[in-house]
Amino acid sequence: MQDGLPPIKGFLPTSMVEWEGKLSCALFLPGCNFRCPFCHSGALVVRPDELETIPLEAVVNVLDANRGWIDGVVISGGEATTHPSLATLIHVLREHVAGIKLDTNGSRPDVVAELLDAGLVNCVAMDVKAPLDERYSAVAGVAVDCAAILETIETLRSRGIEHEFRTTVVPGLHTGRDIIDIARVLGPTESLVLQQFAPLNCIDPAYLERRPLNREQLREMAAAACEFVSSCRVRGEVPLRGAVR
Protein backbone atom coordinates (compact mmCIF):
# COMPACT_ATOMS: atom_id res chain seq x y z
CA MET A 1 0.00 0.00 0.00
CA GLN A 2 2.91 2.33 0.72
CA ASP A 3 4.96 1.98 -2.49
CA GLY A 4 5.65 5.39 -3.96
CA LEU A 5 4.08 7.21 -1.02
CA PRO A 6 5.95 9.38 1.50
CA PRO A 7 7.45 7.31 4.32
CA ILE A 8 5.78 7.78 7.67
CA LYS A 9 8.41 8.29 10.35
CA GLY A 10 6.16 9.06 13.31
CA PHE A 11 2.59 8.23 14.30
CA LEU A 12 0.34 9.32 17.17
CA PRO A 13 -2.72 7.03 17.23
CA THR A 14 -4.85 9.55 19.15
CA SER A 15 -4.38 13.17 20.16
CA MET A 16 -6.50 16.10 21.31
CA VAL A 17 -3.58 18.50 20.80
CA GLU A 18 -2.56 18.23 17.16
CA TRP A 19 -5.97 19.46 15.93
CA GLU A 20 -7.52 21.48 18.72
CA GLY A 21 -11.13 20.60 19.40
CA LYS A 22 -10.93 17.32 17.52
CA LEU A 23 -9.81 13.79 18.26
CA SER A 24 -7.19 13.06 15.66
CA CYS A 25 -4.25 10.90 14.85
CA ALA A 26 -1.06 12.44 13.52
CA LEU A 27 1.45 11.34 10.88
CA PHE A 28 4.95 12.79 10.71
CA LEU A 29 6.70 12.81 7.33
CA PRO A 30 10.49 13.15 7.07
CA GLY A 31 12.63 15.90 5.64
CA CYS A 32 12.25 19.66 5.50
CA ASN A 33 13.44 22.51 3.31
CA PHE A 34 14.06 24.65 6.42
CA ARG A 35 16.72 24.20 9.09
CA CYS A 36 15.28 26.14 12.00
CA PRO A 37 17.96 25.81 14.69
CA PHE A 38 15.36 25.49 17.45
CA CYS A 39 13.35 22.76 15.69
CA HIS A 40 12.55 19.96 18.16
CA SER A 41 12.19 17.37 15.38
CA GLY A 42 15.89 17.25 14.57
CA ALA A 43 16.06 13.54 13.77
CA LEU A 44 12.97 13.75 11.57
CA VAL A 45 14.48 16.61 9.59
CA VAL A 46 18.17 15.72 9.27
CA ARG A 47 18.44 12.01 10.18
CA PRO A 48 15.16 10.42 9.04
CA ASP A 49 16.85 7.21 7.89
CA GLU A 50 17.63 6.47 11.53
CA LEU A 51 13.92 6.38 12.35
CA GLU A 52 11.58 3.44 11.94
CA THR A 53 9.18 3.62 9.01
CA ILE A 54 5.57 3.12 10.12
CA PRO A 55 3.58 0.96 7.66
CA LEU A 56 0.62 2.81 6.20
CA GLU A 57 -1.43 -0.31 6.89
CA ALA A 58 -0.88 0.24 10.61
CA VAL A 59 -2.31 3.75 10.32
CA VAL A 60 -5.29 2.55 8.28
CA ASN A 61 -5.98 -0.19 10.82
CA VAL A 62 -6.17 2.40 13.61
CA LEU A 63 -8.50 4.58 11.56
CA ASP A 64 -10.78 1.66 10.71
CA ALA A 65 -10.83 0.40 14.30
CA ASN A 66 -11.85 3.87 15.48
CA ARG A 67 -14.21 4.80 12.67
CA GLY A 68 -16.77 7.25 14.01
CA TRP A 69 -14.49 8.30 16.86
CA ILE A 70 -11.45 9.84 15.17
CA ASP A 71 -12.37 13.12 13.52
CA GLY A 72 -9.34 13.43 11.30
CA VAL A 73 -5.70 12.90 10.46
CA VAL A 74 -3.04 15.57 10.94
CA ILE A 75 -0.20 15.40 8.43
CA SER A 76 2.89 17.06 9.85
CA GLY A 77 6.65 16.85 9.55
CA GLY A 78 9.26 17.83 8.77
CA GLU A 79 7.59 19.60 5.88
CA ALA A 80 4.94 17.47 4.23
CA THR A 81 4.60 19.66 1.12
CA THR A 82 8.11 18.69 -0.04
CA HIS A 83 6.83 15.19 -0.90
CA PRO A 84 5.54 14.95 -4.50
CA SER A 85 3.14 12.12 -3.62
CA LEU A 86 1.50 13.93 -0.70
CA ALA A 87 -1.84 14.25 -2.53
CA THR A 88 -1.85 10.52 -3.24
CA LEU A 89 -1.28 9.77 0.45
CA ILE A 90 -4.18 12.04 1.37
CA HIS A 91 -6.45 10.29 -1.16
CA VAL A 92 -5.67 6.98 0.57
CA LEU A 93 -6.32 8.39 4.03
CA ARG A 94 -9.61 9.99 3.00
CA GLU A 95 -10.98 6.53 2.23
CA HIS A 96 -10.82 5.87 5.97
CA VAL A 97 -11.41 9.25 7.64
CA ALA A 98 -13.26 12.45 6.78
CA GLY A 99 -10.98 15.19 8.05
CA ILE A 100 -7.44 16.08 6.98
CA LYS A 101 -5.34 18.81 8.60
CA LEU A 102 -2.03 19.90 7.10
CA ASP A 103 0.80 21.45 9.09
CA THR A 104 3.13 23.51 6.88
CA ASN A 105 5.84 26.13 6.93
CA GLY A 106 4.11 27.89 4.03
CA SER A 107 7.08 27.76 1.66
CA ARG A 108 5.20 25.84 -1.06
CA PRO A 109 2.11 27.94 -1.87
CA ASP A 110 1.53 26.05 -5.12
CA VAL A 111 1.20 22.74 -3.26
CA VAL A 112 -1.13 24.21 -0.63
CA ALA A 113 -3.32 25.76 -3.34
CA GLU A 114 -3.48 22.49 -5.30
CA LEU A 115 -4.56 20.54 -2.22
CA LEU A 116 -7.23 23.11 -1.44
CA ASP A 117 -8.44 23.22 -5.06
CA ALA A 118 -8.82 19.44 -5.01
CA GLY A 119 -10.77 19.55 -1.75
CA LEU A 120 -8.26 17.28 -0.06
CA VAL A 121 -7.59 19.34 3.06
CA ASN A 122 -10.06 20.61 5.67
CA CYS A 123 -7.70 22.64 7.83
CA VAL A 124 -4.22 24.15 7.48
CA ALA A 125 -1.92 25.25 10.29
CA MET A 126 0.91 27.46 9.07
CA ASP A 127 4.01 28.42 10.99
CA VAL A 128 4.89 32.07 10.50
CA LYS A 129 8.51 32.00 11.58
CA ALA A 130 9.33 35.71 11.68
CA PRO A 131 8.52 39.08 10.13
CA LEU A 132 8.66 38.92 6.32
CA ASP A 133 12.13 40.39 5.84
CA GLU A 134 15.75 39.32 6.27
CA ARG A 135 14.89 37.99 9.73
CA TYR A 136 12.92 35.14 8.18
CA SER A 137 15.99 33.44 6.73
CA ALA A 138 17.86 33.86 10.00
CA VAL A 139 15.10 32.07 11.91
CA ALA A 140 14.54 29.38 9.25
CA GLY A 141 18.24 28.59 8.92
CA VAL A 142 18.14 28.81 5.10
CA ALA A 143 17.42 31.48 2.49
CA VAL A 144 13.63 31.91 2.35
CA ASP A 145 11.49 33.44 -0.38
CA CYS A 146 9.25 35.67 1.73
CA ALA A 147 7.00 36.26 -1.28
CA ALA A 148 6.11 32.57 -1.18
CA ILE A 149 5.33 32.79 2.53
CA LEU A 150 3.04 35.77 1.91
CA GLU A 151 1.35 33.96 -0.99
CA THR A 152 0.46 31.05 1.29
CA ILE A 153 -0.89 33.45 3.90
CA GLU A 154 -3.03 35.14 1.24
CA THR A 155 -4.24 31.78 -0.05
CA LEU A 156 -5.43 30.70 3.39
CA ARG A 157 -6.93 34.10 4.05
CA SER A 158 -8.97 34.05 0.84
CA ARG A 159 -10.23 30.46 0.70
CA GLY A 160 -12.55 30.41 3.70
CA ILE A 161 -10.99 27.18 4.95
CA GLU A 162 -10.32 26.54 8.63
CA HIS A 163 -6.75 27.67 9.29
CA GLU A 164 -4.34 28.76 11.98
CA PHE A 165 -1.28 30.98 11.94
CA ARG A 166 1.20 30.27 14.70
CA THR A 167 4.64 31.40 15.81
CA THR A 168 7.02 29.58 18.12
CA VAL A 169 8.64 32.30 20.23
CA VAL A 170 12.35 31.64 20.77
CA PRO A 171 14.47 33.80 23.11
CA GLY A 172 17.30 35.39 21.15
CA LEU A 173 15.44 35.02 17.86
CA HIS A 174 12.18 36.82 18.59
CA THR A 175 11.34 40.06 20.34
CA GLY A 176 8.00 41.58 21.19
CA ARG A 177 8.49 43.89 18.19
CA ASP A 178 8.83 40.84 15.92
CA ILE A 179 5.50 39.44 17.13
CA ILE A 180 3.83 42.78 16.45
CA ASP A 181 5.35 42.83 12.95
CA ILE A 182 4.02 39.33 12.27
CA ALA A 183 0.58 40.41 13.48
CA ARG A 184 0.70 43.42 11.13
CA VAL A 185 1.31 41.07 8.19
CA LEU A 186 -1.65 38.88 9.15
CA GLY A 187 -3.98 41.83 9.63
CA PRO A 188 -7.21 42.52 11.50
CA THR A 189 -9.24 39.58 10.15
CA GLU A 190 -6.77 36.92 11.29
CA SER A 191 -5.74 35.29 14.56
CA LEU A 192 -2.29 34.39 15.81
CA VAL A 193 -1.24 31.65 18.23
CA LEU A 194 2.03 31.96 20.15
CA GLN A 195 3.79 28.75 21.08
CA GLN A 196 6.38 28.33 23.79
CA PHE A 197 9.78 27.17 22.61
CA ALA A 198 10.81 23.79 24.07
CA PRO A 199 14.57 23.07 24.30
CA LEU A 200 14.24 19.43 23.23
CA ASN A 201 16.03 17.55 20.41
CA CYS A 202 16.95 20.83 18.71
CA ILE A 203 18.81 20.80 15.39
CA ASP A 204 21.35 23.23 16.86
CA PRO A 205 22.52 21.75 20.20
CA ALA A 206 23.17 25.26 21.52
CA TYR A 207 19.41 25.73 21.76
CA LEU A 208 19.17 22.90 24.26
CA GLU A 209 20.63 25.33 26.80
CA ARG A 210 18.30 28.19 25.89
CA ARG A 211 15.68 28.97 28.50
CA PRO A 212 12.12 29.49 27.18
CA LEU A 213 10.20 32.66 27.90
CA ASN A 214 7.70 32.21 30.70
CA ARG A 215 4.00 32.28 29.97
CA GLU A 216 3.54 35.76 31.40
CA GLN A 217 6.09 37.12 28.94
CA LEU A 218 4.22 35.37 26.12
CA ARG A 219 0.92 36.83 27.35
CA GLU A 220 2.43 40.31 27.23
CA MET A 221 3.50 39.71 23.62
CA ALA A 222 0.02 38.43 22.76
CA ALA A 223 -1.61 41.48 24.33
CA ALA A 224 0.57 43.84 22.29
CA ALA A 225 -0.10 41.92 19.06
CA CYS A 226 -3.87 42.15 19.60
CA GLU A 227 -3.87 45.70 18.28
CA PHE A 228 -3.23 44.33 14.79
CA VAL A 229 -5.10 40.99 14.63
CA SER A 230 -8.60 39.90 15.58
CA SER A 231 -7.17 37.80 18.43
CA CYS A 232 -3.90 36.49 19.76
CA ARG A 233 -3.35 33.82 22.35
CA VAL A 234 -0.75 31.65 23.95
CA ARG A 235 -1.25 28.02 23.03
CA GLY A 236 -3.62 26.40 25.54
CA GLU A 237 -5.04 29.69 26.79
CA VAL A 238 -8.11 31.80 26.03
CA PRO A 239 -7.62 34.21 23.10
CA LEU A 240 -7.08 37.88 23.79
CA ARG A 241 -9.43 39.79 21.53
CA GLY A 242 -8.17 42.58 19.35
CA ALA A 243 -9.67 46.04 19.11
CA VAL A 244 -13.05 46.26 17.44
CA ARG A 245 -12.68 47.67 13.93
N, C-alpha and C positions, 0 to 999 in steps of 0.2 A: 504493500500500500504506500510505502514511503519513497520508492524509487523516484528520483528526480525532484523530490520536494525538499524544502529546507530542513536540515537536521534540527531536532528538538533537543536542546542541551539542558533544559530545566523544566520542571512541571510541578505546579501546585494543584492538587486535586480539588481543593475547595478553599475559597478565600472570600472574606467580606471587605477586604482592604483594596484589592487591585481594581475593583470597579465599585466605587462607593454606592451603597444603597442596593447592591445586587449580590446574589450568591454566584460566584464565578469560579472557574478554574483558570489557570494562567500557564501559558507556554512561553519559554524563553529561547529565542533564536540566537545563534552565535554571530560574532563579528559586528563591527561598527565602523563607520567612516569618520567618527570623532575619536579623540583621545583625551577626554576630560580627565585631568589629573586626579580629581576627587571621586571619580566613578567607583562605586562599590561593587561593580560586576567585572573586576579586572580579569579574572580567568575566562569569563564568557567572551570578553572583547579581544584579548590578546593571546590567550592560550586555550581556545575552545577544544582543540584536539585532545587535551588532557581530561576533558569531561565526558562522562557517559552519554551516549545518545539514547534518548527515550523513544521507544517504538511508537509510531503514530497509533498503532492498534491499541496500545495501553491507554492512550488518551481517549480514543473512541469508546473503549470499554467502560471507562469512568463516566463518560457522557451518557451512554446508553443505560447504564445501571442507575443513573440519577436523573433520567428524563423526567421533566416536570418539576424538578427541584432546582437544577442549575439553570440560572438565567442566561448565562453567556460565557464565552471564552475571551480572555484577554491575551492578545499577542504582543509580546514585549521583547526585549533584547538586553544587550546589543541593540542593533537598529534593524528592525524587521524589513524596512522598505529597501534594503540593499539586496534582498534575495529576489531574483527574477521570477521565481515560481511561487511568490507569496500569494497571489490571487488564486492559484490552483489549490494551495493548502487551505485557504479560506473556503473555497467551494466544497472541499471534502468535509470540513468541520460543520458547515451549515447544513449538511445532511443529517446532523445529529444534535444541533442546538440552534436556537433562533438568533441569539445575540452575539455580535462580534465587536470587541473594542480593540482599537489599535493604539499602542504607545509609540510615539515617534519623536525624533529630534527636529523634524520639520525641514530637513535638508533636501528632501526629494518631493517637491510639490506636485510633479507630474504623476508620481505613483499614488500619492494621496488622492489626487483628483480622479484618477482612473478607478480606484477602488470605490470612491463615492459615486461616480457616474454609473458604475455597474451595480450599485446597491448592495455591495458586499460588506460594508462596515456600518455599524449603528452608532458608534461613539468613537471619538478620537481624543486622546490626551497628548498634548504637545508640550515638550520642554522648551521654554524660552530661556536660553542660557544666560543672556546678558543683554544690555542695550545694543541696538543694531548699528554698531560701529566697530572700530578696531578692537574693542574689548571682547567682542564675540569670539574672535579667533584665539585670543589669550585664554579664555575660559574653556573653549572646546579643545584646545591642544593641537589644532590644525587650522589651516587657512579655510575660512568659511565664507561662502557667498551669501551675504546678508540679504540680497534681493530674493534669493530662494526662500529664506526663512520668512520674509515678509509676505511672499506669495502664498505660502502655506497658511499663514495667519489669515490672510484675506480670503482664501478658499474656505476655511472653516467658518469665518465670520459670515460669509455670504450664502452658505448652503442650508442653513437652518437645521443642521445635524447637531445632536448632543456632542458637546466638546468641552475640554478643559485646558486652560493654559496654566502652566506651573513652573516655578523657579526654585531650584535647590540653592539655598543661601549658604555660601561658603565663606567663612572669615578669611580675609586676605584677598579674596577675589571679588566680593560684592560689598558695596556700601549701601546705606540707605538711599543715597542719590541714585544709585544704579537701579534699585527697585522702583523708584519713582519714574525713571526714564523708561523702564520696561512697561510700566502702567500707562505712560503717555502713548507708547506705540499701540497698545491694545485698545485704548480709548474707552469712552463712557458707556458703551453697550456691553462690554466684556467684563469677565471676572478673572481674578488671579489668585492662585493658591501658592503659598510659600511653604516650602518643605525644609525641614531641618537637616543639615548635613550630618552624615554618620561616618565617623572615621573607621570604616571597616573595609578590608580587602581592596583598598584604593590602588589604582594604576600606578600613581606616584607614591612610593612608600613614605615620603615626607609628610603626606597628608594624614597618615595614621597618627601622627603626633599633634595634629591640629585640633584645638578644642572648639566644639560647635558653639554657636551663639545660643543663649538661653531663650526660652520661649517668650519671656517678657520683651527681650530685644526684637524678636521676630514680630511680636504684636505691635510694637512701636513702628516698625517698618510697614506693616500692613495698614495701620491707621493713617500713615502719611500717604501711602499709595492710593487710598480710597478717594482722594480728591480727583483722581483721573480715571478710575474704573467704576463700574457699577457696584462691585464688592471686592473685598480682598480678605483672605483669611489664612491663618496658619493651619496646616493640615491637621484634621481631627478636631478643630474648633469651629465655633459659630462664625459665619461671615460677618465682617464689618461692612456696613452698607456705605456706599459712596454718597456724595451730595446729590440731591434731587436736581435734575436738569430738565 
